[in-house]
Amino acid sequence: SGHGDTTGIAVEDTLGNSKLIENDAIGSLFELFSATTKCVVLNSCYSESQAREIAKHIPYVIGMKSSVNDKAAIAFAVGFYTALGAGKDIEFAFKMGTVAIKLEGISGSDLPILIG
């Protein structure tokens, strides 16, 4: 979870400043964990481009097509992780995440994208 744009994801450096990690670097990082990681969730704005880069190495990646408000991001996460915790597969959990946004009566259920 965090902030991002189409070119990367913002993280905090050791001094507490925002630092943009570019898409290719993110892909390279997740390549190192491809043997043990099945799914990555990027619950940040404009993270579809990062998701596509990570999906070159990881079977399932979830990103957001555009800007996502906090309420929709939280609702998605609750629905997704609740379904996973109940033993459902990743595709079902993704659908539950999008339905959870709808159940809250807020916009944004069309923003998450599952690649894989």
Secondary structure, DSSP 8 states (H G I E B T S, - for coil): -BEEETTEEEEE-TTS-EEEEEHHHHHHHHHTTTTT--EEE--BTT-HHHHHHHTTTSSEEEEESS---HHHHHHHHHHHHHHHHTT--HHHHHHHHHHHHHHTT-S-TTSEEEE-
